[in-house]
Amino acid sequence: MPSLVEQNLSSLDFWAKPQAERDDFFTELRAEDRPVFCPLPEGPGFYALTRYEQVAEASRKPEVFSSAPTAVSLVDPPPQLTEYVGSMISMDDPRHARLRRIVSRSFTPRLVERVTGDVAALARRIVDELAERGPCDFVEHVAMPMPLQIICSMMGIPDSEYDDVIDATNVILAVGDPDHVSADGRDRPTVLAEKFSYLHGLMADLGRLRREKPADDLVTALTSANVDGEALNDRDLGRFFSLLVIAGNETTRNALSHAVALLTEHAAQRDVLVADLDGRLPSAVEEIVRYASPVTWMRRTLSRDYELQGHVYRSGDRVILYYNSANRDENVFKDPHLFDITRSPNPHVGFGSPGPHFCLGAHLARREVTVLLRELYTRLPNLHATDAPVRQRSSFINGIKVLPCAF
C-alpha cells in the first residue's frame, strides 16, 4: 500500500485537488521532524523540501544541490530528450555561470527599454480587443497573448509561428494532462522530442539569418555575444529559446490568470486594488505570485553528503524544492493562507529562491503582469471570472487552461 506521501506527491490526482486540500497536506509535511521521502515506481524516489529555510539553503548551495542532470523532472530524461533538456536551468557552474553571463549581457538597456514600450502598447491593444469582444476566455484572449508576443518580439519570431510555439509549450509542460495527449498514440518522449526539435530548429534558422543580416532583437545580440572567448552555438541557442519561451510564457500567463481568479474570489481585495491602482499594484503582484506559485517545484540532486536542518542527505539523493509550500511557511509569512495584496514584507520564492538559478526573467515578468493589470482594472474595473478556472493537470506548473471572464 503506497504511503500517503507517495499517493499525493507522485499522483496527478492529488495536484488536481482544491487548493485548500493541498495546502493542508503541505502544512502537515512542514511539521514533520524527519525527512519526507517519496518513493517512485519508475525511479529511486525523492525527498520533499517543504520549509522555506530548506528551499533557501538548497538554492544558496548549488555546489551541493546540483541542477544536473535535470531540474524539471522527477526522473532522469530518456536518451532521446537529453540533447534538448540541458538548458541553463539544468546546469551547474562554471558552465551555468558562463552561459548566464552571455545571456545577461545580451539584455542591453536599449533592448529592455524597447521591450518595456512593447509591453505597454501590447497591453492597450489586448484590452481594446477584450472590451470590443465582451465575455470570453481570459486565458486565450488576454493572459496567453501577452507574454508570448513579448518573447516572440524580443527574439524576432514571425507572427506565423505563434500557434505552433504555443502548441509546443503546452505539450512540453502538460505531463498527464488529457487535453495534450497525442491523438495518434505515440509515446510521450517521442512527442516531446518532436516539439523540442521544432523550437530548436526555429531558433537555429533565426540564428543563421541574424548572423547574415543583424537586426535589433535578442537573437542578434545572442549570436554576436562573446564572454571570455565563448559564444552560444546553435544547440545553446535552441536550449535557451526553449527555456525562455516555456518559462517566460507559462509563468507570466498563469500569474495573470490566477490574478483575475483570485481577485474575483476575494472581491474585497479587488476593491482595495482598484481604489489605488498605482499604490497597490506592486505589492499585489508580489502577493499574486506568492499565493499562486506558478512554478510549483524544482529538482536538485546532491553531489555529496550534506546535513540540512539536522538531517544528513546522501550523495545521489534527489530533493524537490516545493516553492508552493515554502510560500505558505508559517514561520515566514503571517497568516500564510490569507490572500492579502497589502502584505509586507513578502519574501516569496515564486521566482525561485535567491541563488544562481533565480529567475533571469523575473523583472520582465513583473513588468508584464503589472502593466496589463493596470490597463485592465483602469478601464474594466469590474473585470471578474464568471466560473471556476479549469486547471492544468500538472504537479510542476500551477496552470489555468480556461478562465471565463466578463466585465
C-alpha positions as CSV (number, residue, x, y, z in Angstrom):
1,M,0.0,0.0,0.0
2,P,1.6,3.3,-1.1
3,S,2.2,5.8,1.7
4,L,0.1,9.0,1.9
5,V,3.2,10.9,0.8
6,E,3.5,8.7,-2.3
7,Q,-0.2,8.7,-3.0
8,N,-0.1,12.5,-3.0
9,L,3.2,14.0,-4.2
10,S,3.6,11.4,-7.0
11,S,-0.1,11.5,-8.1
12,L,-1.6,14.0,-10.5
13,D,-4.9,13.3,-8.8
14,F,-3.6,15.0,-5.7
15,W,-2.4,18.0,-7.7
16,A,-5.9,18.3,-9.2
17,K,-7.5,18.7,-5.8
18,P,-8.7,22.1,-4.5
19,Q,-6.0,24.5,-3.2
20,A,-7.1,24.1,0.4
21,E,-6.7,20.4,0.5
22,R,-3.2,20.6,-1.0
23,D,-2.3,23.4,1.4
24,D,-3.5,21.3,4.4
25,F,-1.3,18.4,3.3
26,F,1.8,20.6,2.9
27,T,1.1,22.1,6.4
28,E,1.4,18.6,7.8
29,L,4.6,17.9,5.9
30,R,6.3,21.1,7.1
31,A,5.5,19.9,10.7
32,E,7.4,16.6,10.2
33,D,10.5,16.3,12.3
34,R,12.2,13.9,9.9
35,P,13.0,14.0,6.2
36,V,9.9,13.5,4.0
37,F,10.7,10.7,1.4
38,C,8.5,9.9,-1.6
39,P,9.2,6.6,-3.4
40,L,8.5,6.4,-7.1
41,P,7.6,3.3,-9.2
42,E,9.8,4.4,-12.1
43,G,12.8,5.8,-10.2
44,P,14.7,6.0,-6.9
45,G,12.3,8.5,-5.3
46,F,13.0,11.8,-3.8
47,Y,13.0,13.9,-0.6
48,A,10.5,16.7,-0.3
49,L,11.9,20.0,0.9
50,T,8.8,21.9,2.1
51,R,10.0,24.5,4.5
52,Y,11.2,28.0,3.5
53,E,14.6,27.7,5.0
54,Q,15.2,24.2,3.4
55,V,14.4,25.6,0.0
56,A,16.5,28.8,0.6
57,E,19.6,26.8,1.8
58,A,19.4,24.3,-1.0
59,S,19.2,27.3,-3.5
60,R,22.2,29.0,-2.0
61,K,24.4,25.9,-2.3
62,P,24.5,24.8,-5.9
63,E,27.8,23.1,-5.3
64,V,25.9,20.6,-3.1
65,F,22.4,20.7,-4.5
66,S,23.1,20.2,-8.2
67,S,20.7,21.1,-11.0
68,A,22.2,18.4,-13.3
69,P,21.1,16.2,-14.9
70,T,17.7,17.9,-14.8
71,A,15.9,20.4,-12.6
72,V,12.5,19.9,-14.1
73,S,11.7,16.2,-13.9
74,L,11.3,13.8,-11.0
75,V,13.0,11.1,-13.1
76,D,16.0,11.5,-15.4
77,P,15.2,12.2,-19.0
78,P,15.2,9.4,-21.6
79,P,18.1,9.4,-24.1
80,Q,16.1,10.9,-27.0
81,L,15.5,14.0,-24.9
82,T,19.0,14.5,-23.5
83,E,20.2,17.0,-26.2
84,Y,17.1,19.2,-25.7
85,V,16.7,19.4,-21.9
86,G,20.2,20.6,-21.0
87,S,19.4,24.3,-20.7
88,M,20.9,26.7,-18.1
89,I,18.2,25.7,-15.7
90,S,19.7,22.2,-15.6
91,M,23.3,23.2,-15.4
92,D,25.8,23.9,-12.7
93,D,28.8,26.3,-12.5
94,P,31.1,27.0,-14.2
95,R,29.1,26.3,-17.4
96,H,25.9,27.8,-16.0
97,A,27.7,31.0,-14.9
98,R,29.3,31.5,-18.4
99,L,26.1,31.0,-20.2
100,R,24.1,33.2,-17.8
101,R,26.7,36.0,-18.3
102,I,26.4,35.7,-22.1
103,V,22.6,35.9,-21.9
104,S,22.5,38.6,-19.3
105,R,24.8,40.9,-21.3
106,S,22.5,40.4,-24.3
107,F,19.7,42.1,-22.4
108,T,21.0,45.5,-23.2
109,P,19.4,48.7,-21.8
110,R,18.2,49.6,-25.3
111,L,16.6,46.2,-25.7
112,V,14.9,46.3,-22.3
113,E,13.7,49.8,-23.0
114,R,12.2,48.7,-26.3
115,V,10.5,45.7,-24.7
116,T,9.1,47.9,-21.9
117,G,7.4,50.0,-24.6
118,D,6.2,46.9,-26.3
119,V,4.6,45.7,-23.1
120,A,2.6,48.9,-22.7
121,A,1.5,49.1,-26.3
122,L,0.5,45.4,-26.3
123,A,-1.5,45.8,-23.1
124,R,-3.5,48.6,-24.6
125,R,-4.2,46.5,-27.7
126,I,-5.2,43.4,-25.8
127,V,-7.6,45.4,-23.6
128,D,-9.0,47.2,-26.6
129,E,-9.8,43.8,-28.2
130,L,-11.2,42.5,-24.9
131,A,-13.5,45.5,-24.5
132,E,-14.8,45.0,-28.0
133,R,-15.1,41.2,-27.7
134,G,-17.0,41.1,-24.4
135,P,-17.2,37.9,-22.3
136,C,-14.6,35.4,-23.3
137,D,-11.9,33.0,-22.1
138,F,-9.4,35.2,-20.3
139,V,-6.5,32.7,-20.8
140,E,-6.9,32.5,-24.6
141,H,-7.6,36.2,-25.3
142,V,-5.6,38.0,-22.6
143,A,-3.2,36.0,-20.5
144,M,-1.7,33.9,-23.3
145,P,-1.0,36.6,-25.9
146,M,0.8,39.0,-23.6
147,P,4.0,37.0,-22.7
148,L,4.2,35.0,-25.9
149,Q,4.0,38.1,-28.1
150,I,6.6,39.9,-26.0
151,I,9.0,36.9,-26.1
152,C,8.5,36.4,-29.8
153,S,9.0,40.1,-30.4
154,M,12.2,40.0,-28.4
155,M,13.5,37.1,-30.4
156,G,12.2,38.2,-33.8
157,I,9.9,35.2,-34.2
158,P,7.4,35.9,-37.0
159,D,3.7,36.0,-36.2
160,S,3.1,33.0,-38.4
161,E,4.8,30.8,-35.9
162,Y,2.8,31.8,-32.8
163,D,0.3,29.0,-32.9
164,D,3.0,26.3,-33.2
165,V,5.1,27.9,-30.4
166,I,2.0,27.9,-28.1
167,D,1.3,24.2,-29.0
168,A,4.8,23.2,-28.3
169,T,5.0,24.9,-24.9
170,N,1.6,23.5,-23.9
171,V,2.6,19.9,-24.8
172,I,6.0,20.1,-23.2
173,L,4.5,21.1,-19.9
174,A,1.4,19.0,-20.0
175,V,2.6,15.8,-18.4
176,G,-0.5,13.7,-17.7
177,D,-3.0,16.3,-19.0
178,P,-5.6,14.6,-21.1
179,D,-6.1,17.7,-23.3
180,H,-2.5,17.3,-24.5
181,V,-2.2,13.5,-25.1
182,S,-1.0,12.5,-28.6
183,A,-4.0,11.6,-30.7
184,D,-2.0,9.1,-32.8
185,G,-0.9,7.0,-29.8
186,R,2.8,8.0,-29.9
187,D,4.6,7.8,-26.6
188,R,5.3,11.0,-24.7
189,P,9.1,11.1,-25.1
190,T,8.7,10.9,-28.9
191,V,6.1,13.7,-28.9
192,L,8.3,15.8,-26.6
193,A,11.4,15.3,-28.9
194,E,9.3,16.5,-31.8
195,K,8.2,19.7,-30.0
196,F,11.7,20.4,-28.7
197,S,13.1,19.8,-32.2
198,Y,10.7,22.3,-33.7
199,L,11.7,25.0,-31.2
200,H,15.4,24.3,-31.7
201,G,15.0,24.3,-35.4
202,L,13.1,27.6,-35.4
203,M,15.9,29.2,-33.3
204,A,18.7,27.7,-35.5
205,D,17.1,29.2,-38.6
206,L,16.8,32.6,-37.0
207,G,20.4,32.4,-35.7
208,R,21.7,31.8,-39.2
209,L,19.6,34.6,-40.6
210,R,20.7,37.1,-37.9
211,R,24.4,36.2,-38.4
212,E,23.9,37.2,-42.1
213,K,21.5,40.1,-41.5
214,P,21.7,41.5,-38.0
215,A,18.6,43.2,-36.5
216,D,17.6,45.0,-33.4
217,D,16.5,41.9,-31.5
218,L,17.6,39.4,-28.8
219,V,18.7,36.7,-31.3
220,T,21.2,39.1,-32.9
221,A,22.5,40.1,-29.5
222,L,22.8,36.4,-28.5
223,T,24.5,35.3,-31.7
224,S,27.1,38.1,-31.5
225,A,27.7,37.9,-27.8
226,N,31.1,36.7,-26.6
227,V,32.2,36.4,-22.9
228,D,35.7,35.3,-22.2
229,G,36.1,33.9,-25.7
230,E,32.9,31.8,-25.5
231,A,29.8,32.3,-27.6
232,L,26.5,30.5,-28.0
233,N,26.3,27.7,-30.6
234,D,23.1,26.6,-32.3
235,R,22.4,24.0,-29.5
236,D,22.9,26.6,-26.8
237,L,20.5,29.0,-28.7
238,G,17.9,26.3,-29.1
239,R,18.0,25.3,-25.4
240,F,17.9,29.0,-24.3
241,F,14.9,29.7,-26.5
242,S,13.1,26.6,-25.3
243,L,13.7,27.8,-21.7
244,L,12.7,31.4,-22.4
245,V,9.5,30.6,-24.4
246,I,8.4,27.9,-22.0
247,A,9.3,29.5,-18.6
248,G,8.6,33.1,-19.7
249,N,5.3,32.3,-21.4
250,E,3.8,29.8,-18.8
251,T,4.9,31.7,-15.6
252,T,3.5,35.1,-16.7
253,R,0.4,33.7,-18.4
254,N,-0.5,31.7,-15.3
255,A,0.2,34.6,-12.9
256,L,-2.1,36.8,-14.9
257,S,-4.9,34.1,-15.0
258,H,-4.5,33.5,-11.2
259,A,-4.7,37.2,-10.7
260,V,-8.2,37.5,-12.1
261,A,-9.3,34.3,-10.4
262,L,-8.0,35.5,-7.1
263,L,-9.4,39.0,-7.4
264,T,-12.8,37.5,-8.2
265,E,-12.7,35.1,-5.3
266,H,-11.5,37.8,-3.0
267,A,-13.7,40.7,-4.2
268,A,-12.8,42.9,-1.2
269,Q,-9.1,42.7,-2.3
270,R,-10.1,43.8,-5.8
271,D,-11.9,46.8,-4.4
272,V,-8.7,47.7,-2.4
273,L,-6.6,47.4,-5.6
274,V,-9.0,49.4,-7.8
275,A,-9.2,52.2,-5.3
276,D,-5.5,52.8,-5.5
277,L,-4.0,51.0,-8.5
278,D,-0.7,52.7,-8.6
279,G,-0.2,52.5,-4.9
280,R,-1.3,48.8,-4.5
281,L,-0.2,47.2,-7.7
282,P,3.5,46.5,-6.7
283,S,2.5,44.6,-3.6
284,A,-0.5,43.0,-5.3
285,V,1.7,41.5,-8.0
286,E,4.1,40.0,-5.4
287,E,1.2,38.5,-3.4
288,I,-0.3,37.0,-6.6
289,V,3.0,35.3,-7.4
290,R,3.4,34.1,-3.8
291,Y,-0.2,32.8,-3.5
292,A,-0.3,31.2,-6.9
293,S,3.3,29.9,-7.1
294,P,3.0,29.4,-10.9
295,V,6.1,27.1,-10.8
296,T,5.4,24.5,-8.1
297,W,8.8,22.9,-7.7
298,M,12.4,22.4,-9.0
299,R,14.6,19.3,-8.5
300,R,18.1,19.1,-7.2
301,T,20.5,16.1,-6.9
302,L,23.1,16.0,-4.1
303,S,26.7,15.9,-5.2
304,R,27.9,14.9,-1.8
305,D,26.6,14.1,1.7
306,Y,25.2,17.1,3.4
307,E,23.4,17.9,6.7
308,L,20.4,20.1,6.2
309,Q,18.4,21.2,9.3
310,G,19.7,18.4,11.4
311,H,19.3,15.6,8.8
312,V,22.0,14.1,6.6
313,Y,21.1,13.6,2.9
314,R,23.4,11.4,0.9
315,S,25.3,11.9,-2.3
316,G,23.0,11.0,-5.2
317,D,19.8,11.7,-3.3
318,R,17.2,13.7,-5.2
319,V,15.3,16.5,-3.5
320,I,12.4,18.5,-4.7
321,L,12.2,22.2,-3.7
322,Y,8.5,22.8,-3.2
323,Y,8.1,26.6,-3.7
324,N,4.3,26.4,-3.2
325,S,4.9,25.1,0.4
326,A,7.8,27.5,1.1
327,N,5.4,30.3,0.2
328,R,3.0,29.1,2.9
329,D,5.5,28.6,5.6
330,E,4.0,29.8,8.9
331,N,7.5,30.7,10.2
332,V,8.0,33.2,7.5
333,F,4.6,34.5,6.5
334,K,1.9,35.7,8.9
335,D,-1.5,34.2,8.0
336,P,0.1,32.4,5.0
337,H,-3.2,31.1,3.7
338,L,-4.7,34.6,3.5
339,F,-4.6,36.3,0.2
340,D,-3.6,39.9,1.1
341,I,-2.4,42.3,-1.6
342,T,-1.1,44.7,1.1
343,R,1.3,42.0,2.5
344,S,4.6,43.4,3.5
345,P,7.3,42.2,3.7
346,N,6.7,39.4,1.2
347,P,9.9,37.4,0.6
348,H,8.2,34.8,-1.5
349,V,10.1,32.3,-3.7
350,G,7.6,32.5,-6.6
351,F,10.5,33.2,-9.0
352,G,12.8,30.7,-7.2
353,S,14.8,31.4,-4.1
354,P,17.8,33.8,-4.2
355,G,20.8,32.0,-5.7
356,P,22.5,31.5,-9.1
357,H,19.3,30.0,-10.6
358,F,16.9,32.8,-9.5
359,C,14.7,33.5,-12.5
360,L,16.5,35.6,-15.1
361,G,13.2,37.0,-16.4
362,A,11.7,37.9,-13.1
363,H,11.9,41.7,-13.7
364,L,10.3,41.3,-17.2
365,A,7.5,39.1,-15.8
366,R,6.7,41.6,-13.0
367,R,6.6,44.3,-15.6
368,E,4.2,42.4,-17.9
369,V,1.8,41.5,-15.1
370,T,1.9,45.0,-13.6
371,V,1.3,46.8,-16.9
372,L,-1.5,44.5,-18.0
373,L,-3.3,44.5,-14.7
374,R,-3.1,48.3,-14.6
375,E,-4.6,48.6,-18.0
376,L,-7.3,46.0,-17.2
377,Y,-8.5,47.4,-13.9
378,T,-8.2,51.0,-15.0
379,R,-10.5,50.5,-18.0
380,L,-12.5,47.5,-16.8
381,P,-12.6,47.8,-13.0
382,N,-15.4,45.2,-12.8
383,L,-13.5,42.5,-14.6
384,H,-14.2,39.2,-13.0
385,A,-14.2,35.4,-13.6
386,T,-17.7,34.0,-14.3
387,D,-16.9,30.4,-13.5
388,A,-14.2,28.4,-11.7
389,P,-10.9,28.1,-13.5
390,V,-10.1,24.9,-15.4
391,R,-6.7,23.9,-14.0
392,Q,-3.9,22.2,-15.9
393,R,-3.3,18.6,-14.7
394,S,0.3,19.0,-13.6
395,S,2.4,18.8,-10.5
396,F,5.1,21.1,-11.9
397,I,3.0,24.0,-13.2
398,N,0.1,25.5,-11.3
399,G,-1.6,26.3,-14.5
400,I,-5.0,27.6,-15.6
401,K,-6.2,26.4,-19.0
402,V,-9.6,28.1,-19.2
403,L,-11.0,31.1,-17.2
404,P,-14.3,32.5,-18.4
405,C,-14.5,36.3,-17.7
406,A,-16.8,39.2,-18.1
407,F,-16.8,42.9,-17.0
